[in-house]
Amino acid sequence: MCILMISAKCTKTTIEPTPPKTPLEQLPAATQTGANTFGCIVDGEVYIPKGNFSYKAIEGPSYYQNEGLFIINTLNIKDFDDWIYVCIYIKNAVYYTGIYSNIGYTTSSFDDRVVEVFHEDSNAFVVYSVDSTVNHYVEITKLDLDNKIVSGLFEFTAITEDKTDTIKITNGRFDLNNLFVQ
């Protein structure tokens, strides 16, 4: 009869927890390949579009060549109680890559909305427009009409019409394909 004995030495390994990612690390990379990404930091919280079976996360982008008008509409539905829309609207003169500051506001009216927040408990939208008194921009880093790709960076502060509340949008980036060109 043969008895086989196996001896094993056991060592305990401590696994260090991975530190949580910062909001900036959670954003999609600022690429120019048509990766169909969009993200920004809204008042310190990560915003990445998220739709559902009824609503698209990203509508557009649309580019109206004759007017130089550029529009992106995004939506994040956390659940049916909280929605946030972040819209990029450059009113005119977008013909090349570059930095644009004529985004989503007018001096005579408050119609150009760049951020809308919906809370079910109040059953209402709170509408914000670009605060033109604070630094704001959209930088188009790629505008490829043949391949229908648009990429860029953005940052702005949005304010309610009665000027009682603001939302700060920072570190914005988008790299979208399927650019609708008209």
C-alpha positions in Angstrom: 0.0 0.0 0.0 1.3 3.4 -1.0 0.3 6.6 0.8 0.9 9.9 -0.9 1.2 12.9 1.3 1.2 16.4 -0.1 2.2 19.3 1.9 1.2 22.8 0.9 2.3 26.0 2.5 -0.5 28.5 2.8 0.2 32.2 2.8 -2.3 34.9 3.2 -2.3 37.7 0.7 -3.9 41.0 1.4 -5.7 42.6 -1.5 -5.7 46.4 -1.4 -9.0 47.9 -2.5 -8.9 49.9 -5.6 -9.5 53.5 -4.9 -12.7 54.9 -6.5 -12.3 56.8 -9.8 -12.5 60.6 -9.7 -15.3 62.2 -11.7 -12.8 63.2 -14.4 -11.5 59.6 -14.7 -15.1 58.4 -15.2 -15.6 60.6 -18.3 -15.1 59.2 -21.8 -11.8 60.1 -23.3 -11.6 63.2 -25.4 -11.2 61.4 -28.8 -11.7 62.4 -32.4 -12.6 59.1 -34.0 -16.4 59.1 -34.1 -16.6 56.9 -30.9 -20.1 58.3 -30.2 -19.3 59.5 -26.7 -20.4 62.5 -24.7 -19.7 63.4 -21.1 -19.2 66.3 -18.7 -19.2 67.1 -15.0 -22.4 68.8 -13.8 -21.9 70.5 -10.5 -19.2 68.0 -9.5 -21.3 64.9 -10.7 -20.5 62.8 -13.8 -23.0 63.3 -16.6 -23.0 60.6 -19.3 -26.1 60.4 -21.5 -28.3 57.4 -20.7 -31.6 56.7 -22.5 -34.2 54.0 -22.2 -36.6 52.2 -24.5 -38.5 55.4 -25.2 -35.9 58.1 -25.2 -32.5 58.3 -27.0 -29.5 59.2 -25.0 -28.0 61.4 -27.7 -30.2 63.1 -30.4 -28.3 64.5 -33.3 -25.8 65.9 -33.7 -27.2 68.2 -36.4 -25.2 70.7 -38.5 -26.9 73.2 -40.8 -24.1 74.2 -43.1 -25.6 77.4 -44.6 -26.2 79.0 -41.2 -23.3 77.4 -39.5 -25.7 76.2 -36.8 -24.7 73.2 -34.6 -26.9 71.3 -32.2 -26.4 68.3 -29.9 -29.2 67.2 -27.5 -28.4 64.7 -24.8 -30.5 63.1 -22.0 -29.7 61.2 -18.9 -32.6 59.4 -17.3 -31.5 58.1 -13.9 -35.0 56.9 -13.4 -38.4 58.3 -14.2 -38.1 60.7 -11.2 -34.9 62.5 -12.3 -34.0 63.6 -15.8 -31.3 66.0 -17.0 -30.9 67.3 -20.5 -27.6 68.9 -21.6 -27.8 70.6 -25.0 -25.0 72.2 -27.0 -26.3 74.9 -29.3 -23.9 77.1 -31.3 -26.1 79.7 -33.0 -24.1 80.5 -36.1 -20.7 80.8 -37.8 -19.5 77.2 -37.3 -17.6 76.5 -40.4 -14.2 75.3 -39.1 -12.6 73.8 -36.1 -12.0 76.3 -33.4 -13.4 77.9 -30.2 -16.9 79.3 -30.2 -18.5 81.4 -27.5 -21.9 82.2 -29.1 -23.5 79.2 -27.5 -27.1 78.7 -26.3 -28.1 82.2 -25.2 -29.5 85.4 -26.6 -29.4 88.8 -25.2 -33.1 89.5 -25.9 -34.8 86.3 -24.8 -34.3 83.3 -22.6 -35.4 80.8 -25.3 -32.1 79.0 -25.9 -32.0 76.3 -23.2 -28.8 74.5 -22.6 -29.7 72.5 -19.5 -33.1 71.3 -18.3 -33.6 69.4 -15.1 -36.7 67.4 -14.4 -37.7 66.2 -10.9 -40.8 64.1 -10.6 -41.5 65.2 -7.0 -42.0 68.8 -8.2 -43.4 67.6 -11.6 -41.7 70.4 -13.4 -38.7 71.3 -15.5 -36.2 73.8 -14.3 -34.7 75.6 -17.3 -31.1 77.0 -17.4 -29.4 79.1 -20.1 -25.8 80.0 -20.6 -24.7 82.7 -18.2 -23.0 85.0 -20.7 -21.2 86.9 -17.9 -19.1 83.9 -17.1 -16.4 82.3 -19.3 -18.1 79.8 -21.7 -17.1 78.0 -24.9 -17.5 75.0 -27.2 -14.3 74.1 -29.0 -14.9 72.1 -32.2 -11.7 69.9 -32.5 -12.9 67.9 -35.5 -15.5 68.6 -38.1 -15.4 65.9 -40.7 -18.5 66.3 -43.0 -17.5 63.4 -45.3 -17.3 60.9 -42.5 -20.0 62.7 -40.4 -17.9 63.0 -37.3 -17.8 66.0 -34.9 -15.7 66.2 -31.8 -15.1 68.9 -29.3 -14.8 70.2 -25.8 -17.0 72.5 -23.8 -17.5 74.4 -20.6 -20.1 76.9 -19.3 -22.2 78.0 -16.4 -26.0 77.9 -16.8 -28.4 80.1 -14.9 -32.2 80.1 -14.3 -34.1 83.0 -15.9 -34.7 84.6 -12.4 -31.0 84.2 -11.7 -31.5 82.3 -8.5 -29.7 79.1 -9.4 -26.7 78.1 -11.4 -25.3 74.8 -12.8 -21.6 74.6 -13.6 -20.7 72.4 -16.5 -17.0 71.5 -16.8 -14.6 69.1 -18.6 -17.2 68.5 -21.3 -16.3 66.4 -24.3 -18.0 64.8 -27.3 -16.9 62.6 -30.2 -20.0 61.8 -32.2 -20.7 60.0 -35.5 -23.8 60.1 -37.7 -23.6 63.9 -37.9 -26.8 65.1 -39.7 -25.6 67.6 -42.3 -28.1 69.8 -44.1 
